[in-house]
Amino acid sequence: MMSYSVRVTDYQKNPMLNICDANILGKVITENELKINISKSYYGEKIVDEKEAAELLRKSSIINMAGEKTVSLSIKLGIGSEVGVKKVDDIPFLIVFKM
C-alpha cells in the first residue's frame, strides 16, 4: 500500500497542501549547489493512504509535492502537468497553484 505524508495549512486564506511520498520523508536531497530537506516540519503532519491523498489534492489551492508516487497521482488526477515537474537528484517536485 502506498502512503503519503501530508501537512495542510492555510496560506493567505487558501488551503495549502504539502505532500510527499512517505518513504522520502526526512531525506536531504542534494544536486550541485541545491540542497532540499524533505523535512517532517514541512511535509510530516500525518500519513494518509492514496484515497485521502487524492481528496486533499483535489480540494487544495496551493500544492507543494515531492516524490514519484505523489507527482504521478496528481498528474493522473489532472491536477499537475508533466511540464511543471522539476527533478532534483532524480526526485520529482511539482508546485501547483489553482486559480
Secondary structure, DSSP 8 states (H G I E B T S, - for coil): --EEEEEEEEETTEEEEEEEEGGGTT-EEEETTEEEE--HHHH-SEEEEHHHHHHHHHH-SEEEEESHHHHHHHHHTTSS-GGG-EEETTEEEEEEE--
